[in-house]
């Protein structure tokens, strides 16, 4: 029985960024919903969340050509 020694593929900075932004988006969405339920004004939070979403999309756009290799 043979075993192959393969090195794990290095994680790119954009992959780390995507994971970080995904966590922040999920957390932000939860916090926005909670604040909205309490009747708080969440307009500024929503605006910031949208900015994070655009950063997330841009990071994915940079990763897609890399994933196709």
Long-range contacts (C-beta under 8 A, 24 or more apart in sequence): 12-63, 12-66, 14-59, 14-62, 14-63, 14-66, 15-63, 17-55, 17-59, 18-56, 18-59, 18-60, 18-63, 21-52, 21-55, 21-56, 21-59, 22-56, 24-52, 25-49, 25-52, 25-53, 25-56, 28-52
